[in-house]
């Protein structure tokens, strides 16, 4: 990196870190805690909303392809939000951007009760996805602006633990009242609105400058949007591939796994319990996998996780009875949700710290691309193969990721040998 770039990095992060210990300064910890609290409430509402919509569409006898397209609209909006959200954050800052996105998401949550037309729900899912992408960009660019490479994986494990704990808790709320009435949509709106309170009360800190630092050294890192994706493909191809795979896998789990279980004969309370406990089970590997990735080359960890996911998918495809479903499915789900954190940590290891917002936006754009395609492709496979096509889809995605990780490891070894 150039001398100017190093100076810019120092200015952007000086207020965010204790210069003696390298740990986050107390003011930053306080602000991030408030941000995480607001984020937790919002993710809880979004977790409830995703499963609620899937169950409502099954109850209305929507064809599986219609379900897939409506759910894919969320990730299409997510993709647009990842592309344009970074520019808004750079102009107005992290806290105000969070407030704007959360307010719009509240309005869309209440709109689902107005009509059950697939087109209207698709438009609402698109807007929800746009807002959530902006909020994820706020969170990830902020955290990456504070974290150092030596403990970046653990910082993101806390962020992801918050995500999955609250998303899992949201699943249990499905069973609190009639899922086919208005009440649960109102609850989602309340959670979205409540997320504004801690974020609005949080005080701004110097780390906000990292939102504007992306244009200080444009030659050294990715820019916002599609240019950022192209630059990331050159700087961190495995990180980009991992984010694409994470989008494909997580979108299919959230959007189609409830449909798969209902079509397999599971009652609504059983679907709610499994979705909730599976997401809470996803907490268990987050810290150990993150700790390992901070001490071992992250590419090896990505390779190991992708191979285990492929094996789990094959097992669930071949032996799908109740006796196998529970333990292997929990392993499968918990590993799915480590892929994203590993991928963004690997990518951020390889880009200048002055481009955190742009990097986060590019990775989220790639994640959203996978999220948009996942439900559509998987629903087609399920239509051709049957419900078990969901596992055929995931084993293909994870096998390709394993191959990419192996190629990345081999390329680095070849470069080391040549040196």
Secondary structure, 3 states (H helix, E strand, C coil): CCHHHHHHHHHHHHCCECCCCCCECHHHHHHHHHHHHHHHHHHHHHHHHHHHHHHHHHHCCCCHHHHHHHHHHHHHHHHHHHHHHHHHHHHHCHHHHHHHHHHHHHHHHHHCCCCCCHHHHHHHHHHHHHHHHHHHHHHHHHHHHHCCHHHHHHHHHHHHHHHHHHHHHHHHHHHHCCCCCCHHHHHHHHHHHHHHHHHHHCCCCHHHHHHCHHHCCHHHCCCCCHHHHHHHHHHCHHHHHHHHHHHHHHHHHHHHHHHHHHHCCCCHHHHHHHHHHHHHHCCHHHHHHHHHHHHCCHHHHHHHHHHHHHHHHHHHHHCCCHHHHHHHHHHHHHHHHHHHHHHHHHHHHCCCHHHHHHHHHHHHHHHHHHHHHHHHHHHHHHHHHCCCHHHHHHHHHHHHHHHHHHHHHHHHHHHHHHC
